């Protein structure tokens, strides 16, 4: 039986199939529907990509930036510092070539055999152990966390204990257990540039969007200086 509420137009024709034009049209819609906002022009470049990836204006409006966050991220990439991510979805979704051409790369340790073994032995999450491993292997760099609140909480602990000092944290984990709380902890962290959002929403997709926006900014900066 046909559902009267599902009135599909089978004659629908896309406005365009040109990827660049689709992006431009999407961004113009986002700008119009967002209306007034408190973000700087540079911050808006990140926020609009997050909204584009999620179709969630509430999430976009809830984003928080330290004043130095974007510049810290750009300089980190251009300096060849590495990017650590909490899950492989972020690693796969990010434009790796944009990082590699500046001498950096993306790293995810959550699936490593030694991480799994240590997590099981200690009765803790692989996300926690992966952050410990990452901070042993990498100095500075960008940490992009979109899935595991325990990864963000552990990174914050390591920072407070003087073990880690990232160039930038993109902390937008999603979930019902400790996701909002981990971002509340990040929002009051001093001395480390960060990008986060308020509440349970977040995830790998929006974290990728934020990370890619910063890498595009870094590319543009490199072109201007060459």
MARTI-398702 format. One record per residue (C-alpha): y, x, z. Coordinates in steps of 0.001 Angstrom, whole numbers, plus 500000, padded with zeros to 6 digits. Layout:
<atoms>
YXZ...
</atoms>
This chain:
<atoms>
500000500000500000503393501407499027505723502197501891509057500454501152510919503076503174509769505872500865511810505242497751511331508390495680513284508896492491510701510249490073513428510904487494515238513370489763516384516475487918517533519549489913521185520460489535520105523962488563517137526282488653519329529401488777518607531022492188522156532344492617523686528968491803521298527244494227522422529639496978526085529107496137525703525330496088523790525372499375526445527518501034529231525222499797527421522213501292526924524087504579530614525040504701531715521467504085529325519907506597529950522554509269533692521948509311535728523718511980533928526477513853534785529368516191533132532164514204534878535073512508534429535503508758531791538169509343529922536118511942530000533130509613528078535181507027525211535310509529525541531759510835525508530152507399522296532006506499520703530834509722521706527249508899520495527700505325517103528877506597516722526091509145518897523185507914519916523007511581523650522847512260523111522476515994521292525808516077524050527415514011526806526120516266524996527458519331524929531071518140526503533769520311527725537194519168529105540083521148532306541256519435530657544516518341527322543060517235527739543054513466529382546462513260526647547893515489523968546458513213525627547718510045526082551218511438522493551274512710521134550507509243523454552935507471522476555643509971518803555193509077517787553834512449514605551803512441514148548076513024511557546777515489510352543183515182508138541185517505505901539510514904504665540275511408506337537174509955509730538812510493508465542085509044507181540278505941510239538079505481512884540787505688514199542619502651512473545885503454513879547776500465517428547274501726516492549140504901514379551818503258517100552950500882519210553878503898516355555812505490515147553163507900512160550809507944510706547846509814508012548188512465505826545631514199503300546767516806501926543487518121498745543675516013497988547321516811494567547926518316495899550031521182498448547330522037495774544626522153493498546805524262496207547659526788497408544057527014493878542862527757493358545555530382496623544711532130496275540943531765499594540577529968500873539672526518500664541871523458504353541166522933505205542927526197503059545962525432504407546141521874507957546437523224506868549224525552505277551063522631508316550533520412510742551938522946508546555031523338508532555624519582512088554724518602515480555572520015518222553050519326517661550854516300517714547096515886515292544883517786514759541491516132512813539021518274512205535506516980508847534422518326507918535863521712510188535242524715508110537733526717509049540430524212512747539727524746512415539620528513510504542907528505513079544569526287515832543435528646513858544875531587513446548197529801517170548304529086518084547595532698515772550364533846517393552826531436514264553229529311515631551575526171519049551384524542518925549489521223521830549587518792521586545800518453519355542970519663518817539863517571517132537640520143516308534119518973512768533307520150511589529725519802509508527708522235509199525686525406508176528395527879510862530984528682512537530808525250515830529352526467515638531382529668515109534686527837518209534019525747520184533181528871519201536607530224520286538259526978523619536416526985524638538092530257523274541548529398525997544173529512526396547262527387524181546253524433525438544416521320523475541239520656523146538066518618521440535063520177521594531285520430521467528681523167518360526631523932514768526373522767515435526552519049515063529757517049512078531354515391511023533942512871512748532243509936516212532237511480515760535731512883514905536963509390517995535183508077520244536937510597518631540317509982518912539957506207522554538926506476523350542133508355521391544284505902523349542710503018526584543553504839525361547127505249524636547328501523528132546057500708529651548610503092527664551413501427528895550348497979532498550342499159532276553864500554530467555407497555
</atoms>
